[in-house]
Structures are given as C-alpha cells and as structure tokens.
Amino acid sequence: MQGLQSSETRLQLGIDDETFKWSWACRILGRFNYNLDMSTDAPRAGDLGLFRVKNIGYHSTIVCTNNKKLRIYDGDQFVGVFGNRYATDALEGEVISLENLSLLTAAGMAGTVKSKHRGFGKTTDVEFVGYLSDDDGRRVNLKELKFQKTDAVAKPKNLVIVVGTGMNSGKTTSARLLIKSLSDRKLRVAACKLTGSVSNRDQDEMRSAAAAITIDFSDYGFPSTYLCPRQELLDLFNTMISDLLKADPDIIVMEIADGVLQRETAMLIEDPSIKDVTRGIILSADSSTSALYATEVLKKAGHSIVAVTGSITSAPLFVKEFKQSSDIPVLPSFKSGDKLADAVIRFING
C-alpha cells in the first residue's frame, strides 16, 4: 500500500486488544488491525469511530464484543458506530456531524440527540477521536462491509410477525415466549428482529428461548434501521428471509420494532410484498385504545391478525374494553407462551 497520509496514524491493536473497549456493534468485524483516520469529513450511518467518554449519564456501561457489560468512566475510549435511533420512551438521535455526540445505545451506537423523553435523564456525552480505516485508506463502514443484498429464492411458508402499538408494549416478551413454547413442541423456529437499534438483548432473548437460528439487522452491518430508505428495508427483509430459510424452519417469528405509526414499521406494514409472504400478525398492545387503532391499521393493510397480546393483558379492564369492540382473541404474554403458540398453530393449520 501507499504510505499513510498525514491524517492517519496506525492503531496498534486489533479487535481482541483490550486497550480500548470494542463495543458489541463491532462483533461482526474481522480480526484485523485498523488505522485511525483523523479527517473531519461528515459521518455516515455505519461508520466506525473511536470515541472518548466526556460525561457519564444514563448509559454508564457498554456491551463489548464478547457480550459482556463493562462500566465506563470519564476519559474511557471505545470503538463504536455512528447510527440513528428512534425510541419514544428514550431518545431520538441522528447522524449529523462530529459535534454534540452522545452514546445512543449501550451496544456502542453514537449520534446527535435531537429529542428525548422527559424521564430519560442526562445523556452520556462522547467526543469523536477518529474514524477507523483499512490499509487502503478506506473508512470502515459496517453496512458497506457486511450487507450483501440477496433476493429471496422462495417464500416463507409460515412467517409470523410480532408488531406493537409502540415501544415497551411487550413485543420482545411476547416473541420470546412464543418461540420458547413452539420450540418445546419440537418445532424448528427461526427467530429474527428486522428493525430497531443495535442491542444484544433481543438476540439473547430469542436464543435463550431455543430458536434454531437467531439473527437481526445488526448482523448485516446496520447500526439501526431508522431513516433507511424503503427499498433498503425491503432488501434487508428479503436477504434475512433467504438466510433464515437455509435453516429449513417450521416457522419464522419476526419482530419489528416500535409501533405501527413509526416510519419504518408503517412502511413495512403497508408494503404489498411483505403482506403477500406474511402468514399472520401478532399485535402487542399497551391499552385497549391503542389495540383497537392498531388492529384497524393492520386489517386495512390486508394483514390477518392471529391475536392481541402484550402489556394490555396485565389490565383486565383494558381487555374487557377491547373485547367490547373486537372479536380478535386477546391472549396473555407472561409466564408462558402456550396460549399464543396454540393460537399460532391453529391459525397455520386452519
């Protein structure tokens, strides 16, 4: 290679080096040494950077490539990824510039906070040190490095999507309990999360529930799916389905983040190609009002709804209110997913 430009210095470490904390978002990197690019060009979603912690706030730990959570301190440096975040109960962040940066997720995603929930508290602020580049001087971008579009070669025979009325409506809990109950019946379950912000939690939950294969968007280099173009989302969906089908699953359980009004969720719900390959929808809701609205949105888009579940089932009065206006089954999603699994199996066999 040519000699390093003046804007680059050699990082004498690889991903296994513990001099810096390598965040969970970096787990898909190969084990190479990288250069530190000190340029001040505008960042892009997926760009890897070295960051220094300035002030500890809400995020006081970081999840590393080995899936271990480590405490962070002022002055600590970590390798993370630029990305956008949409979280109604937490914060909204975007990739804008190298200024006013905060840690957006504990998995190492950084960006500029645009808004936050009143109860979120103080953000953990970080400063940009430099981009990571390869030996050819190319800036390392996870999405460009890892996402190879694949057209789905076959339609999934039993794709069930778990969607919610909003953040913290019980989607992940519903999905993991459904996966566990289906797996306990000796069904081969493929589990995935199509959209969201990079986090180890969802994969850990699905893997713990004995899914035969578990993947999410971050395996393909996406730090998040917020603000992705529609076609890129569809390409990701088809690529993910193609990879899941290689495991020859009896059923695919796919979780979509946030609620039916969120930008990417709405795009996916309304897209005819998604509807055509989806067998049924499980709606996780937090109240009777949100459940009624969301079921109408889903029916209008042409989806078949298997059941309503989620935190709504913790409130008998919410369930009563919903049943006064809808004949869609309401099934519990705590302790056991057996009733959800029963409903899914009946729906598929029917």
C-alpha positions as CSV (number, residue, x, y, z in Angstrom):
1,M,0.0,0.0,0.0
2,Q,1.0,3.6,-0.3
3,G,2.4,5.4,2.7
4,L,-0.1,6.7,5.2
5,Q,-1.5,10.2,4.6
6,S,-0.8,12.8,7.3
7,S,-4.4,12.4,8.5
8,E,-3.8,8.8,9.5
9,T,-1.9,7.1,12.3
10,R,-1.5,3.4,13.0
11,L,-3.7,1.9,15.7
12,Q,-1.5,-0.8,17.2
13,L,-4.4,-3.1,18.1
14,G,-6.9,-5.5,16.7
15,I,-10.5,-6.3,17.9
16,D,-9.1,-8.6,20.6
17,D,-6.9,-5.8,22.1
18,E,-8.3,-4.5,25.4
19,T,-6.6,-1.1,25.3
20,F,-9.9,0.3,24.1
21,K,-13.4,-1.1,24.7
22,W,-14.7,-2.6,21.5
23,S,-18.5,-2.3,21.5
24,W,-20.9,-5.1,20.7
25,A,-21.7,-3.4,17.3
26,C,-18.1,-4.3,16.3
27,R,-18.6,-8.1,16.9
28,I,-19.1,-8.7,13.1
29,L,-15.7,-7.3,12.2
30,G,-12.9,-9.5,11.1
31,R,-9.8,-9.6,13.4
32,F,-7.6,-7.1,11.8
33,N,-5.6,-4.0,12.7
34,Y,-7.0,-0.7,11.7
35,N,-5.8,2.8,11.0
36,L,-7.1,5.9,12.8
37,D,-8.3,8.5,10.3
38,M,-8.3,11.9,11.8
39,S,-10.2,13.6,9.0
40,T,-13.3,15.7,9.8
41,D,-15.5,14.6,6.9
42,A,-19.2,14.2,7.8
43,P,-20.1,10.8,9.3
44,R,-22.4,8.3,7.7
45,A,-24.6,5.7,9.4
46,G,-22.4,2.6,9.8
47,D,-19.1,4.4,10.0
48,L,-16.8,3.1,12.8
49,G,-15.1,5.5,15.0
50,L,-13.0,5.8,18.1
51,F,-14.8,7.9,20.8
52,R,-13.8,9.3,24.2
53,V,-16.3,9.5,27.1
54,K,-16.8,13.1,28.3
55,N,-19.6,12.9,30.8
56,I,-21.4,9.8,32.2
57,G,-25.2,10.0,32.1
58,Y,-27.9,7.4,31.5
59,H,-25.5,5.0,29.7
60,S,-22.9,4.1,32.4
61,T,-22.0,0.7,30.8
62,I,-21.1,-0.6,27.4
63,V,-21.7,-4.1,26.0
64,C,-18.5,-5.4,24.4
65,T,-17.9,-7.8,21.5
66,N,-17.9,-10.8,23.9
67,N,-21.4,-9.8,25.1
68,K,-20.1,-8.7,28.5
69,K,-21.2,-5.5,30.0
70,L,-18.4,-3.2,31.3
71,R,-18.7,0.0,33.3
72,I,-17.4,3.1,31.5
73,Y,-15.7,6.1,33.1
74,D,-15.0,9.7,32.0
75,G,-12.0,9.6,29.7
76,D,-12.5,5.9,28.6
77,Q,-12.2,5.3,24.8
78,F,-14.3,2.8,22.9
79,V,-14.8,1.8,19.3
80,G,-18.4,2.4,18.3
81,V,-20.6,3.1,15.3
82,F,-22.5,6.1,14.0
83,G,-26.2,5.5,13.8
84,N,-29.7,6.9,14.1
85,R,-32.1,6.0,16.9
86,Y,-35.8,6.2,17.3
87,A,-37.1,5.4,20.8
88,T,-40.2,7.1,22.1
89,D,-39.5,6.1,25.7
90,A,-35.8,7.1,25.5
91,L,-34.4,9.4,22.8
92,E,-34.2,10.3,19.2
93,G,-30.8,10.6,17.6
94,E,-29.4,11.1,14.2
95,V,-26.0,11.1,12.4
96,I,-25.5,14.8,11.7
97,S,-21.9,15.8,12.4
98,L,-18.9,15.2,14.6
99,E,-20.1,17.7,17.2
100,N,-22.6,17.2,20.1
101,L,-22.3,13.4,20.2
102,S,-23.8,11.1,22.8
103,L,-23.9,7.4,23.3
104,L,-27.3,6.3,21.9
105,T,-27.3,2.6,22.9
106,A,-25.2,0.5,25.3
107,A,-24.1,-1.5,22.3
108,G,-21.9,1.4,21.1
109,M,-24.0,3.5,18.7
110,A,-23.3,7.2,18.8
111,G,-25.0,10.2,17.2
112,T,-26.5,13.6,18.0
113,V,-29.6,13.7,20.3
114,K,-32.5,15.6,18.7
115,S,-35.1,14.9,21.4
116,K,-35.6,12.7,24.4
117,H,-38.3,11.5,26.8
118,R,-38.7,13.7,29.9
119,G,-37.9,10.8,32.1
120,F,-34.8,9.7,30.3
121,G,-32.3,11.8,32.3
122,K,-28.9,13.1,31.3
123,T,-27.2,11.6,28.2
124,T,-23.7,10.1,28.2
125,D,-21.8,12.6,26.1
126,V,-18.8,11.5,24.0
127,E,-16.3,13.1,21.7
128,F,-15.0,11.9,18.3
129,V,-11.4,10.9,18.2
130,G,-11.1,9.5,14.7
131,Y,-12.6,7.1,12.1
132,L,-11.3,3.6,11.6
133,S,-9.9,2.9,8.1
134,D,-8.3,-0.1,6.4
135,D,-4.9,-0.5,5.0
136,D,-6.1,1.0,1.7
137,G,-7.2,4.2,3.5
138,R,-10.9,3.4,3.1
139,R,-13.1,4.4,6.0
140,V,-14.7,1.3,7.6
141,N,-18.4,1.3,7.3
142,L,-20.2,-1.8,8.8
143,K,-23.1,-1.6,6.4
144,E,-20.9,-1.4,3.3
145,L,-18.7,-4.1,4.7
146,K,-21.3,-6.7,5.7
147,F,-24.6,-6.1,3.8
148,Q,-24.8,-8.1,0.6
149,K,-28.2,-8.0,-0.9
150,T,-29.8,-11.4,-1.6
151,D,-33.1,-11.9,-3.3
152,A,-35.4,-14.4,-1.5
153,V,-35.3,-17.6,-3.5
154,A,-38.5,-18.9,-2.0
155,K,-41.4,-17.6,0.0
156,P,-41.5,-18.5,3.7
157,K,-44.3,-20.9,4.4
158,N,-45.1,-19.8,7.9
159,L,-43.9,-16.3,8.7
160,V,-45.5,-14.8,11.8
161,I,-44.6,-11.1,12.5
162,V,-44.8,-9.6,16.0
163,V,-45.6,-5.9,15.8
164,G,-46.5,-3.4,18.5
165,T,-48.5,-0.3,19.2
166,G,-45.4,1.3,20.5
167,M,-42.2,0.9,22.4
168,N,-42.4,-1.2,25.6
169,S,-45.8,-2.7,24.6
170,G,-44.4,-6.2,25.3
171,K,-43.1,-7.3,21.8
172,T,-39.9,-8.9,22.8
173,T,-41.5,-10.7,25.8
174,S,-44.3,-12.0,23.5
175,A,-41.9,-13.1,20.8
176,R,-39.6,-15.0,23.2
177,L,-42.4,-16.8,25.0
178,L,-43.9,-17.8,21.7
179,I,-40.6,-19.0,20.4
180,K,-40.0,-21.0,23.6
181,S,-43.4,-22.7,23.5
182,L,-43.2,-23.5,19.8
183,S,-39.6,-24.9,20.3
184,D,-40.8,-27.0,23.3
185,R,-43.3,-28.7,20.9
186,K,-40.3,-29.8,18.8
187,L,-40.9,-27.2,16.0
188,R,-37.9,-25.7,14.4
189,V,-38.2,-22.0,14.9
190,A,-36.2,-19.3,13.1
191,A,-36.2,-16.0,15.0
192,C,-35.2,-12.6,13.9
193,K,-35.6,-8.9,14.5
194,L,-35.9,-6.9,11.3
195,T,-35.8,-3.3,12.6
196,G,-34.6,-1.4,15.6
197,S,-31.3,0.0,17.1
198,V,-28.3,-2.3,17.7
199,S,-28.6,-4.2,21.0
200,N,-27.6,-7.6,22.3
201,R,-30.8,-8.0,24.3
202,D,-33.2,-9.2,21.5
203,Q,-30.9,-11.9,20.2
204,D,-30.0,-13.1,23.7
205,E,-33.7,-13.4,24.5
206,M,-34.5,-15.3,21.3
207,R,-31.5,-17.5,21.6
208,S,-32.4,-18.3,25.2
209,A,-35.8,-19.4,24.0
210,A,-34.2,-22.2,22.0
211,A,-34.6,-20.8,18.5
212,A,-32.9,-22.9,15.9
213,I,-31.4,-19.8,14.3
214,T,-31.3,-16.2,15.5
215,I,-30.4,-13.1,13.5
216,D,-31.1,-9.4,13.4
217,F,-30.4,-6.3,11.3
218,S,-27.1,-5.6,13.0
219,D,-25.7,-8.9,11.7
220,Y,-25.8,-7.3,8.3
221,G,-23.9,-4.1,9.4
222,F,-26.9,-1.9,10.1
223,P,-26.4,0.1,13.4
224,S,-30.1,0.7,13.2
225,T,-32.9,0.8,10.6
226,Y,-34.2,4.3,11.5
227,L,-34.3,6.5,8.4
228,C,-33.4,3.7,6.0
229,P,-34.9,4.1,2.5
230,R,-37.9,1.8,1.8
231,Q,-36.1,-0.3,-0.8
232,E,-33.2,-0.8,1.5
233,L,-35.6,-2.1,4.2
234,L,-37.2,-4.5,1.6
235,D,-33.7,-5.7,0.5
236,L,-32.8,-6.4,4.1
237,F,-36.1,-8.2,4.6
238,N,-35.6,-10.4,1.6
239,T,-31.9,-11.1,2.5
240,M,-32.9,-12.0,6.0
241,I,-35.7,-14.3,4.9
242,S,-33.3,-16.0,2.4
243,D,-30.8,-16.7,5.2
244,L,-33.4,-18.0,7.6
245,L,-34.8,-20.4,5.0
246,K,-31.4,-22.1,4.8
247,A,-32.2,-23.5,8.3
248,D,-35.3,-25.2,7.0
249,P,-37.6,-23.8,9.8
250,D,-41.1,-24.9,10.5
251,I,-42.0,-21.4,11.4
252,I,-40.3,-18.0,11.3
253,V,-41.0,-15.5,14.1
254,M,-40.0,-12.0,13.1
255,E,-40.1,-9.0,15.5
256,I,-40.5,-5.4,14.1
257,A,-39.5,-2.6,16.4
258,D,-41.5,0.3,17.8
259,G,-45.2,0.9,16.9
260,V,-47.5,1.0,13.8
261,L,-47.0,4.7,13.4
262,Q,-43.2,4.6,13.4
263,R,-41.8,5.4,10.0
264,E,-40.2,2.1,9.1
265,T,-42.9,-0.1,10.7
266,A,-45.6,1.8,8.8
267,M,-43.6,1.3,5.5
268,L,-43.3,-2.5,6.1
269,I,-46.9,-3.0,7.2
270,E,-48.2,-1.2,4.1
271,D,-45.9,-2.8,1.6
272,P,-47.8,-5.4,-0.6
273,S,-44.7,-7.7,-0.9
274,I,-44.5,-8.0,2.9
275,K,-48.2,-8.7,3.2
276,D,-48.0,-11.4,0.5
277,V,-45.4,-13.5,2.4
278,T,-46.7,-12.9,5.9
279,R,-49.0,-15.7,7.3
280,G,-50.2,-13.8,10.3
281,I,-49.6,-10.9,12.7
282,I,-49.4,-10.9,16.5
283,L,-50.1,-7.5,17.9
284,S,-48.5,-6.5,21.2
285,A,-50.5,-3.6,22.7
286,D,-50.3,-1.5,25.8
287,S,-54.0,-0.4,26.1
288,S,-57.5,-1.1,24.6
289,T,-57.5,2.2,22.7
290,S,-54.1,1.5,21.0
291,A,-55.1,-2.1,20.3
292,L,-58.3,-1.0,18.5
293,Y,-56.5,1.5,16.4
294,A,-53.6,-0.8,15.5
295,T,-55.8,-3.7,14.5
296,E,-57.7,-1.4,12.2
297,V,-54.4,-0.3,10.6
298,L,-53.3,-3.9,10.1
299,K,-56.6,-5.0,8.7
300,K,-56.7,-2.0,6.3
301,A,-53.3,-3.1,5.0
302,G,-54.6,-6.6,4.4
303,H,-53.0,-8.5,7.2
304,S,-54.5,-11.4,9.2
305,I,-54.3,-10.9,12.9
306,V,-53.7,-14.0,15.0
307,A,-54.1,-12.4,18.4
308,V,-53.6,-9.3,20.5
309,T,-51.2,-9.7,23.5
310,G,-48.6,-7.7,25.4
311,S,-49.0,-5.4,28.4
312,I,-52.7,-4.9,27.7
313,T,-53.2,-8.4,29.2
314,S,-52.0,-7.1,32.6
315,A,-55.1,-5.0,32.9
316,P,-58.4,-6.9,32.8
317,L,-60.4,-3.7,32.2
318,F,-58.3,-2.9,29.1
319,V,-59.0,-6.5,27.8
320,K,-62.8,-6.0,28.6
321,E,-62.9,-2.7,26.7
322,F,-61.1,-4.2,23.7
323,K,-63.4,-7.2,23.6
324,Q,-66.5,-5.0,23.5
325,S,-65.4,-3.7,20.1
326,S,-63.4,-6.6,18.6
327,D,-63.6,-10.4,18.2
328,I,-59.8,-10.8,17.8
329,P,-58.5,-13.1,20.6
330,V,-56.6,-11.5,23.5
331,L,-54.0,-13.8,24.9
332,P,-51.6,-13.4,27.8
333,S,-47.9,-13.0,27.2
334,F,-46.5,-13.5,30.7
335,K,-45.1,-16.7,32.4
336,S,-45.9,-18.9,29.4
337,G,-46.5,-18.5,25.6
338,D,-48.5,-21.7,25.4
339,K,-51.8,-19.9,24.5
340,L,-50.0,-17.8,21.9
341,A,-48.4,-21.0,20.5
342,D,-51.8,-22.8,20.4
343,A,-53.3,-19.9,18.5
344,V,-50.5,-19.7,16.0
345,I,-50.6,-23.5,15.3
346,R,-54.4,-23.4,14.9
347,F,-54.1,-20.4,12.6
348,I,-51.5,-22.1,10.5
349,N,-53.3,-25.4,10.3
350,G,-56.6,-23.7,9.6
